[in-house]
């Protein structure tokens, strides 16, 4: 049975549709300032044509409602192995947070391949809400023209919301902070050091700082025969150096990088002492640690079809991206070079400094979902570590 549901934006726009997945709250059930277990957050659009499961389980989407621009979602079902929620303490499920909700034009609820789970059942299991039958083109254009903004999804026993219900929802949205200024990584990622057995005592040892890491990053590193240790984002320099790591990789994650003082300070303290790599949020943390600044983008880059140019070779390749902040190029020190640049808007997509032993990417080389054009970045991590460490 279809449930009448509504997406309400903080500017008063209301989009009527039907609810799927976990139970959607009534307007009367909203509690001011409370975002826990509620389909509320910054509404952003994703241009990927496939990979809906990977997208809604990506911890970087914590605090966001994801609008899919591709119109038909759910047609090939789901498989557990596609989920991107990274390793975390099994005793605390909150450390595996993901997208607050999904917005789609057409929700598929027909048969899927044997052994796969219906997307609707998967959403229920994961506690994720979805609203369908929305004019996603109109909403996407609104976000492009006016910028991303907060929204909430509610249900109603009626076909329309009353003026009073809309007013209550808007009052609730006023109590929800914008993405700018939000620290969303404190309850994400592992809350303990995870050290797998060392299959090869001669292999490189990589520390992965977990700010909400995607499973795909861990898998790409493991496939290159390096020993990885997952550290919580609260790890100290002393703990890292005592572990004898050959290199440190700062992971992806959600929220505003500028407020992550502890992680920025850790990164700054490690510059020049050990090879440092960063992906997405990790790239932004690196830029801030170098003395640069970050800024909020109007609507960000989200999807699997973003062209990036390698400034060393001039080669352009297609990447998967998910970020709403970017490093301000004019704020960076002169001894740091732009390695990658977005071919559409010329924004910074990667940094390199051989003197400081730093290499970063704003895009996601592991994709999941998206093209594998840039998986060579992980080979580069290993190559540069051996070069910089003389191994």
N, C-alpha and C positions, 0 to 999 in steps of 0.2 A: 504493500500500500504506500502510495506516494504521500510524503509529508510536506505540507505547505511551509516553505522556509524563505527567509529574506536575508540578503546581505545589505547591511546598512553602513555607509561610510560616514566618517566624522564631519564631512561637509553637508550632510543631510540627504545625499543620494540614496535611493532605495531600489534594490534589484530583487524581483520576485522569482523564486524557483522552487525546486523540490529537494528535500534532504535525503542524503545517503550516509552510510557508515554509522558511526557511533551516534547516540541520541543527542539531538540538538536542543539546547535549553530554550525555555520560554523567556520573553523579555523580563517577566517578573522574577525570574531566577537569577538574573545578573546581579552581582554584588560589586559595588564601586571599588575600583583599585585592584580587584582580584582577577588574575589572568590564569590561575591554575585550572586545568581541565576545562578550558573554555575556548571556543572557536573565535578568538580575537587576536588581532595583531596587524602589523603593517601589510597592506595588500600589494603584492608584486606580481608581475607577469613573467612567465617562463615560456620561451619559444621552442622548446624541444618537441619533436613529433612523437617520440616514444620515451620510455623510461619513467613512467609515472610512479612506479613503486620506489625506484631509487631516489626520486625527487622528494616524495613525502617522508621518507625515512632518513633524509640527510639532516644531521644535527645543525648544519649551518642555517636551516630554515626555522630554527626555534624562534618563536615570537613573530612569525609571519604567516599570512594566508596566501597560498600560491594559486594564481590564476593561470590556467593552461590556455595558450593561444591556439594550440591544435584542437580542433573541435570535438573529436571523438575519442573518449578516454575509457579504458578498461577492457578493450576487446580481446586481449591475449591473456588476461588473468594475471596471477602472481605466483612467484616461487620464493620460498624463504631465502634462498641463496642470493637473491637480487637486493635484499635490504641492505642499507648502508650505515645503519646505526653501528658505531664502532664498539670495540670491547670496553666494558665498564664493569664496575663492581656488581656481581650478581645479587648482592644483598640490597641494592638500591636502584630500583627501576627508573627513578627520576633522572638518573645520569644518562639515559638514552633518549633524551627529548628529541622531538622532530617537528615537522610543520604543524601549525595550529589547525589548519583546515585547507581544503582544496575547492577551487571554483572551476567548473567546466561547462561547456555548451551542451554536450550530449554524453550521458552516462550509459555505458554498455552494461547490460545485466543478463546477457544470453550465455550460451554454452561456451566453455573454454577447453583447451587441450587436457587430456587425461592426466591426472596427477597435479594439476594446478588449482589454485584457490580462486574463487570469484573475487574480483576487486572489492565489491561491497562487503563481503565477509572478512576480507583482509583488513579493511578500514575499521570494521567493528572490533576486530581482535586487537588492533593497535590503538583504539580509542581516538581515531581521527574522523572529523566530520567532513562532509562534502555537500556542496550545493550545485545542482545542475539546472539546465534550461535557462541559463543566464546569457544575455547578449554580450558574449566575451569580447567581441570586436569593439563595441561601444565602450566597454569598461577599460579595455587595453588602451584605446585612444585617449580616454580621460586620464589614465595614469601617465601616459607619455606626455600629454600636453600640460597637465597640472602637477604631476609628480605623485610618487607613492604616498599613501596616507593610511591611517588606521581604519579598520572596519571590524564588524562583528556579525556573526551569523546567528539568527534566532529562528524559532519555529512558531507557528500559530495554528490554532484550531480553525481560524477563519481564512478566507482567501485573500484578505487584505489586513494590513496593520492599521490600528486606529491612530489618530494623531497623538493620543496620550502614550501609546506604546512606542512610537517613533521618538517622542520626546524623552522617554525613559532610557531608550537605547543611546540616544545622543548624549544624555547626561552621563551615562555609564562610560561612553567613549572619551569624554572629557577627563575622566580619572585615569585613563591608560596612557602611560608615557610614550613619547615618540621613540623611534629607534635611536635617534641621535642622543648620546649620553647614557645608553643602557649597557650595563655589564651583564651578559647572558651566559658567561662560561663557567661561573662559579659552581653551578650544579650540573655541569656537563663533563663527559669524559671519565676516565678512570679516576678513582679516588685512592688508588694505591699503585705502587710500582709493580709492573707486570714484567717479569724476566723469564722468558722461555728458555728451555734448555739450549745450550750452545752446541749446535750440530757440527760446527767447524771452528775450532779454536783459533785458526789462522784468518778467519773471515773478518771483515770490518764490523765494528760495533757501532750501531746507530741508536741515538736516543731520540725518541719521538715524543715531543711535548704535546699532550692531548688536551686541546682546547675545544674538543668536539669532533674528533677525527673521524673521517669516513673510512669504512672498512676497506674500500678499494685502495686507499693509500697504503694501508698495512699490507695488503695482498701484493701490491706492486713491489714494495720493498722486500718482502719475503721471497718473491720469485727471483730476486737478483742475488740470492745466496749471501745476504748480509745478516748478521745477528742484530735483532732489534729489541729494544727495551722500551716499554711504554711508561712514561712518567706523567703524574698528574700536573696540571698547569700551575700548581702551587710549589713545584719542586724548587729547591734552592741551588745556587751555583756550587756550593760546597758538596751537596749530594751528587750533582752531576759529575763533577770532577773526580769525586771519590769512586764513582762507578767506572771510571776509565774509558769513557766513550770516545770514539774516533771522530764523531760528527754529531751535530744536534739539528733536528728538523722540527720547526714550529708548524703545527698543523692548521688546518682550516677551522672555522668556528663562526658563531653568530655574534651580532651586536656591534657596538661602536668600539673600534680598536683604541681610540684615544684615551679611554678611561681605564685601560688595563695596565695600571702603573706597575704592578708586580712583575708581569710578564715582560713589559718593555724594559724594566730595570734589569731583569735577568738577562735578556738578550743583549743589552748594552754592556753588561759586565763580562759577557763571553766573547765580544768582538775582538778578533785577533788572537784568541787563545785556542780556538777550535773551529773547524769549518762549520758554518751556519747556513742552513737552508730554510726556506719558508714557502708555504703554499697558501694562497688566498689570505685569510686573516694573519697567517704567519708572515706573509710578505708585508702586510701593513704594519705589523708589530716591528718588523725589521726596519722599515722606513722610519718609524717613530724613534726607534732606538738609535738610529744614525743622526738624529736631530731634525728629521723632516716633520712634515705635518700631513694629516689626512683630512679629507673633507667628504661630506655626504653628497652622493650623487642624486640627480633628480629622480631617476627611476631604476638606476643600477643596470647590471648585466646579469641576466639569468637565462640560461638555455645552452643548447649544444651546437650552436652554429655561428660562433663569434670568431671572425678572422683576426689573427695576431701576426705581426711581422717581426721576424728575428732581425734586429738591427745589425748583427754581425754578418749575416749572409744575404739579407734582403729577401729571404724566403718567407712566404706567407702560408700559414697553416690554420686549420679550423680547430677551435677549442671549445671545451665545456666551461661555463662560467657561472658563478653564483656569488655576487657581491653587490653591496649598496654603498660602499665607501671606496675611496681611491687615494693613493699617495699623491700629494701635490709635488709635481716635478720641480717647480721653482724653489722649493724648500730644502731640497737635497744637497748635501755637500758635494764639492767638485770632484772628489776622489771616488765617487760612486757613479757608475755608468748605467744608462738605460739599456737593458739587453733586449727587452721585448716591448712592443708598442701596439695598442689596439689599432687595427687598420681602418676602423670606422670613425672613431672620435679622437684618435691619437693619444688616449690616456695611457698611463704607465702600466705595463703588464708584466714587468720583471726587472730586477736589478742585479748587477754583478759588480764585485770589487775583489780583484785577485789579491790585493794587498791586505784587505781586511778578511779575506776568506769567506765571502758572502755570495750567495746565489739564490734568487727568489723568483717565483711566478705568481702573478695575480690569478691566472686561470687555473683550472684543475687538470693536470696532466693525466691523472688516473681516469678522467671522464666519469663513467658510472652515473648517469648515462652520457653518451656522446661519442664523438669520433676518437680513434686512437692515434691521431696524428702526432700527439705530443708525449706519448709514453716514453720516448727517448730521453726525456728530462730525468727520469729516474736513473738511467744509465749515466747521465751527466753528473748526478749527485755522487755516484760511486767513483766515477773517473776523477772528478775534482777533489774528492776526499783523498784518494790515493796520491794525487799530484801534490796537494797542499800539505799532506802529512808525510810525504816522502816514502810511501809504501808501495 
